[in-house]
Amino acid sequence: MDTELIVYLNNILIFDNTVKEVRERTRKYLIKLHNIEFYCKLFKYLFEVKEVPFLDFIVNKNRLYINPVRIETIVNWSKFKILK
């Protein structure tokens, strides 16, 4: 895996092939953040989840897709009616 970390504003995604590797990477990055005096409120974060919302997408180990909530209005549009 070439990429192990994605950061966008206050969102951080850490991923790898096994839970053990993810735990190691998470620890490594939390230590790095601490060393530059960037502190996290850990209760605000999700750890070891199979799927996570990220921006307007859902990310899991198999794919990245648009969050269904974001397109719900379009999917539920009623059919057009021809008015005479």
C-alpha positions as CSV (number, residue, x, y, z in Angstrom):
1,M,0.0,0.0,0.0
2,D,1.5,3.3,-1.1
3,T,-0.7,5.6,1.0
4,E,-1.3,5.1,4.7
5,L,-2.6,8.5,5.7
6,I,-5.0,11.1,4.3
7,V,-5.4,14.5,6.0
8,Y,-8.0,17.1,5.0
9,L,-8.5,20.0,7.4
10,N,-9.4,18.4,10.7
11,N,-10.1,14.9,9.2
12,I,-7.4,12.2,9.4
13,L,-7.8,8.8,7.8
14,I,-5.2,6.1,8.7
15,F,-5.4,2.8,7.1
16,D,-3.5,-0.4,6.4
17,N,-4.0,-4.1,5.8
18,T,-4.4,-5.3,9.4
19,V,-5.8,-4.0,12.6
20,K,-2.3,-4.3,14.2
21,E,-0.7,-2.2,11.5
22,V,-3.4,0.4,11.8
23,R,-2.9,0.6,15.6
24,E,0.9,1.0,15.0
25,R,0.4,3.8,12.5
26,T,-2.2,5.5,14.7
27,R,0.1,5.5,17.6
28,K,2.9,6.8,15.4
29,Y,0.9,9.7,14.1
30,L,-0.6,10.6,17.4
31,I,2.9,10.8,18.9
32,K,3.9,13.1,16.0
33,L,1.0,15.3,16.5
34,H,1.7,15.5,20.2
35,N,5.4,16.4,19.5
36,I,4.3,19.5,17.6
37,E,1.8,20.3,20.3
38,F,-1.3,19.5,18.3
39,Y,-3.7,17.8,20.7
40,C,-6.7,15.8,19.8
41,K,-9.9,15.2,21.7
42,L,-9.9,11.5,21.2
43,F,-13.6,11.1,22.0
44,K,-14.4,13.0,18.8
45,Y,-12.8,10.4,16.6
46,L,-13.7,6.9,15.3
47,F,-11.2,4.1,15.7
48,E,-11.0,0.7,14.0
49,V,-14.2,1.0,12.0
50,K,-14.9,-0.9,8.8
51,E,-16.5,2.1,7.1
52,V,-16.2,5.9,7.7
53,P,-17.8,9.0,6.4
54,F,-15.1,11.3,4.9
55,L,-16.1,14.6,3.4
56,D,-19.2,13.8,1.3
57,F,-18.1,10.2,0.7
58,I,-18.2,6.8,2.5
59,V,-14.9,5.0,2.6
60,N,-14.4,1.3,3.3
61,K,-11.7,-1.2,2.4
62,N,-13.3,-2.1,-1.0
63,R,-14.5,1.3,-2.3
64,L,-15.2,4.9,-2.0
65,Y,-18.7,6.1,-2.8
66,I,-20.9,9.2,-2.4
67,N,-22.8,9.3,0.9
68,P,-26.4,8.3,0.0
69,V,-27.7,11.1,2.3
70,R,-26.1,13.6,0.0
71,I,-28.0,12.3,-3.1
72,E,-31.2,11.4,-1.4
73,T,-33.2,14.3,-2.8
74,I,-32.1,13.5,-6.4
75,V,-32.9,9.8,-6.0
76,N,-36.4,10.6,-4.6
77,W,-37.4,13.1,-7.2
78,S,-40.9,12.5,-8.5
79,K,-41.3,11.8,-12.2
80,F,-42.0,14.8,-14.4
81,K,-45.6,15.5,-15.3
82,I,-46.5,17.1,-18.5
83,L,-48.9,20.0,-17.9
84,K,-51.2,21.2,-20.6
